[in-house]
Amino acid sequence: MGYMLSLILLALLAHATSISCQNILEQRLNIIILAGQSNMAGRGGVANHSVRGIPTWDGDVPPQCQPNPWIFKLSADMAWVEAREPIHADIDAKKTNGIGPGMAFANAVLSKDPNFGLVGLVPCAIGGTNLSQWQKGGFLYEQLVKRAQMALRSGGAYKAMLWYQGETDTIYKQDVELYQGRLKRFFNDLRSDLQAPRLPIFQVVLASGQGRYTEEVREAQLKIELPNVENVDAKGLPLEPDGLHLTTPAQVRLGDMLAHAFLHFQPNPLNTNRSPPIFVPYFFIIAQVFWMVISFS
């Protein structure tokens, strides 16, 4: 009898704990969208195997990227799970993933602001993608919106999107010329579809590129003029031997830079709450004055 009672109590305790965790997720989740291409997905610690020539991750997870019970991620099958490196492994599944900036960012935010609450990372980055593939109507865009909306339905609120993309757009001049217009359209469409017009977007300005127009794409990124879009410049951060991807220490540094920008960000309110201009009914005022003059004459 005592044994059965103990089992029942343990079952009730487990159920209560599950409900408690679910309630915490629903009430306090701070949603951070991660999007872009390979340097957001993470290639830190990834190199070609010396014998087979196959990209392999070295498995090294620095302290700044270790799992944290306050950090979750939305998995490929739309379930909240504990975030672990490489966090894009099930999203950018056709590539070898390593360390990206997401976990370093989340851990840095929690370290600098212990009262921040639960972090919900929504990984969406896919390596080797052109900005044209992120336009509304395309698979990557629709998948991003779908995942972000699912995250919101789980409870919480959008806090930011971390965006790192553009290396592929440095190859062809036409992509460079269209880059800024495409970028503005992408940001505006995303905010509209997520019903988050003030969504803070932290854009990583390129550290490298696949073509000869890296500086031109960087210039387009730096000249973006939209409210609540902040640039974090990755230029000068160490690169892997391929000259394209950030090393693990560089990704840790970038995550910290993004956290600093995020925590010191001052939102720019949209001018949508302005009071309407006061309409002065001059005709009625003149008519009233005329009537008073007639009455006293």
C-alpha positions in Angstrom: 0.0 0.0 0.0 2.8 2.4 1.0 4.6 1.5 -2.3 1.6 2.3 -4.4 1.0 5.5 -2.6 4.6 6.6 -3.3 4.2 5.8 -7.0 1.0 7.9 -7.1 2.7 10.8 -5.3 5.7 10.7 -7.7 3.3 10.6 -10.7 1.4 13.6 -9.4 4.7 15.5 -8.7 6.0 14.8 -12.2 2.7 16.0 -13.7 2.7 19.1 -11.6 6.3 19.8 -12.6 5.4 19.4 -16.3 2.5 21.8 -15.9 4.7 24.3 -14.0 7.4 24.2 -16.8 4.7 24.6 -19.5 3.2 27.6 -17.7 6.6 29.2 -17.4 7.2 28.7 -21.1 3.8 30.2 -21.9 4.2 33.2 -19.7 7.9 34.2 -19.9 9.4 33.1 -23.1 11.5 35.8 -24.8 11.6 34.9 -28.5 14.8 35.5 -30.5 14.7 34.7 -34.3 18.0 33.5 -35.8 18.1 33.9 -39.6 20.4 34.3 -42.6 23.0 31.9 -44.0 26.0 29.8 -42.9 27.6 32.2 -40.5 24.4 32.5 -38.5 23.7 28.8 -38.7 27.3 28.3 -37.5 30.4 26.9 -39.1 32.8 27.5 -36.1 35.0 24.5 -35.7 34.0 23.0 -39.1 36.8 21.9 -41.4 37.4 19.4 -44.1 38.5 16.0 -42.9 42.1 15.5 -43.8 41.5 12.0 -45.2 38.0 11.9 -46.6 37.7 15.6 -47.5 34.3 15.7 -45.8 33.4 18.8 -43.6 33.5 17.7 -40.0 32.8 19.6 -36.8 35.4 19.3 -34.1 32.8 19.0 -31.3 34.4 21.8 -29.2 31.8 23.7 -27.3 33.3 26.7 -25.4 31.9 27.7 -22.0 30.0 30.6 -23.5 28.0 28.2 -25.6 27.2 25.5 -23.1 23.5 24.5 -22.5 21.6 26.5 -20.0 18.3 25.5 -18.4 17.0 29.0 -19.2 17.7 28.6 -23.0 15.3 26.7 -25.3 15.2 26.3 -29.1 12.3 25.6 -31.4 13.3 22.3 -33.1 12.6 21.4 -36.8 9.5 19.6 -35.7 8.2 22.7 -33.9 8.8 21.5 -30.3 10.6 23.5 -27.6 13.7 21.6 -26.5 16.8 22.5 -24.5 19.1 24.4 -26.8 22.4 22.7 -27.5 25.2 23.3 -30.0 25.0 23.0 -32.9 21.6 24.6 -32.7 21.0 24.6 -36.4 21.8 21.0 -36.9 18.2 20.0 -37.6 17.4 23.2 -39.6 20.4 23.5 -41.9 20.4 19.8 -42.1 22.1 19.3 -45.5 25.3 21.0 -44.2 27.7 20.3 -41.4 27.0 22.8 -38.6 29.2 24.0 -35.8 29.3 26.9 -33.5 27.2 30.0 -34.4 26.4 33.2 -32.5 23.0 32.1 -31.1 24.0 30.3 -27.9 26.8 32.8 -27.1 24.3 35.6 -27.5 21.7 34.0 -25.2 24.2 33.1 -22.5 25.7 36.6 -22.6 22.2 38.2 -22.3 21.4 36.0 -19.2 24.8 36.7 -17.7 24.5 40.5 -18.1 20.8 40.5 -17.2 19.9 37.7 -14.7 16.3 38.8 -14.6 15.8 38.6 -18.3 13.8 35.3 -18.1 13.6 32.3 -20.5 15.1 32.6 -23.9 13.4 30.9 -26.8 15.7 30.7 -29.9 14.0 30.1 -33.2 16.8 28.9 -35.7 15.9 29.5 -39.3 19.3 30.1 -41.1 20.3 28.1 -44.2 23.8 28.1 -45.5 24.6 29.3 -49.1 21.4 31.3 -49.5 20.9 34.4 -51.6 18.8 37.4 -50.3 16.5 36.8 -53.3 15.6 33.4 -51.7 14.4 35.2 -48.5 11.8 37.3 -50.3 8.1 37.0 -49.5 6.5 34.0 -51.2 9.8 32.0 -51.3 10.2 28.8 -49.2 12.8 30.3 -46.8 10.6 33.3 -46.1 7.4 31.3 -45.5 9.3 28.8 -43.3 10.7 31.6 -41.2 7.2 33.2 -40.8 5.7 29.8 -40.0 8.3 29.0 -37.3 8.1 32.4 -35.8 4.3 32.3 -35.6 4.5 28.8 -34.0 6.9 30.1 -31.4 4.6 32.9 -30.5 1.6 30.6 -30.1 3.6 28.7 -27.6 3.6 31.8 -25.4 5.9 34.8 -24.9 6.8 37.7 -27.1 9.1 38.6 -30.0 12.2 40.3 -28.7 14.5 40.5 -31.7 15.7 38.9 -34.9 19.4 38.3 -35.3 20.2 38.5 -39.1 23.5 37.5 -40.7 23.4 37.1 -44.5 25.0 38.5 -47.7 28.1 36.5 -48.4 26.4 34.8 -51.4 25.2 38.2 -52.8 28.8 39.4 -53.2 29.3 37.2 -56.3 27.2 38.9 -59.0 26.9 42.7 -59.5 23.2 42.5 -60.2 22.6 41.0 -56.7 24.7 43.9 -55.2 22.7 46.5 -57.0 19.4 45.0 -55.8 20.6 44.1 -52.3 19.4 47.2 -50.4 16.0 47.2 -51.9 15.5 43.5 -51.3 16.7 43.9 -47.7 14.3 46.7 -46.9 11.4 44.8 -48.5 12.3 41.6 -46.6 12.4 43.4 -43.2 9.2 45.3 -43.9 7.3 42.2 -45.1 8.5 40.2 -42.2 7.4 42.7 -39.6 4.0 43.0 -41.3 3.4 39.3 -41.5 4.5 38.8 -37.9 2.3 41.8 -36.8 5.4 43.2 -35.1 6.0 46.6 -36.8 8.6 47.5 -34.1 10.5 44.2 -34.1 14.2 45.0 -33.4 16.5 43.6 -36.0 20.2 43.2 -35.3 22.0 42.9 -38.6 25.5 41.5 -38.7 27.5 43.5 -41.3 29.7 41.1 -43.4 33.1 40.0 -42.3 33.7 38.1 -45.6 32.2 37.2 -48.9 32.2 34.6 -51.6 32.8 37.1 -54.4 34.6 40.4 -55.2 31.7 42.7 -54.1 32.0 42.3 -50.3 32.6 46.0 -49.7 29.6 46.9 -51.9 27.3 44.6 -49.9 28.7 45.9 -46.7 28.0 49.5 -47.8 24.4 48.6 -48.7 23.9 47.0 -45.2 25.4 50.0 -43.4 23.2 52.4 -45.3 19.9 50.6 -44.4 17.5 53.3 -43.2 14.7 51.6 -41.3 13.6 52.1 -37.7 14.8 49.6 -35.1 17.4 48.1 -37.3 20.8 48.0 -35.6 24.1 47.1 -37.3 26.8 45.0 -35.6 30.0 45.0 -37.7 31.8 41.6 -37.9 34.7 42.9 -40.0 38.0 41.9 -38.6 36.7 38.8 -36.7 38.9 35.7 -37.2 38.0 33.4 -40.1 38.3 29.7 -40.7 41.0 28.6 -43.2 38.3 28.8 -45.9 38.4 32.6 -45.5 34.6 32.7 -45.4 33.3 31.4 -42.1 33.9 32.7 -38.6 36.0 30.6 -36.2 34.5 29.4 -32.9 36.2 32.2 -30.9 34.9 34.7 -33.4 31.4 33.4 -33.1 31.6 33.7 -29.3 32.8 37.3 -29.7 30.0 38.0 -32.2 27.4 36.6 -29.8 28.7 38.9 -27.1 28.6 41.9 -29.4 25.0 41.1 -30.4 24.1 40.8 -26.7 25.6 44.1 -25.9 23.8 45.8 -28.8 20.5 44.1 -27.8 20.7 45.1 -24.1 21.6 48.7 -24.9 19.1 49.1 -27.7 16.6 52.0 -27.4 13.5 51.3 -29.5 12.4 54.0 -32.0 8.7 54.2 -31.6 6.7 54.4 -34.8 4.7 57.6 -35.4 1.4 55.8 -35.5 0.0 57.2 -32.3 0.1 60.8 -33.2 -3.0 62.8 -32.3 -4.9 63.8 -35.5 -4.6 67.4 -36.5 -7.1 69.7 -34.9 -9.7 70.8 -37.4 -10.7 74.4 -36.7 -14.2 75.1 -38.0 -13.6 78.6 -39.2 -16.9 78.9 -41.0 -18.9 78.2 -37.9 -16.8 80.6 -35.8 -17.4 83.4 -38.4 -21.1 82.6 -38.6 -21.4 82.7 -34.7 -19.6 86.1 -34.6 -21.9 87.4 -37.4 -25.0 86.2 -35.5 -23.8 88.0 -32.3 -23.2 91.2 -34.2 -26.7 91.0 -35.7 -28.3 90.2 -32.3 -26.8 93.2 -30.5 -27.2 95.7 -33.3 
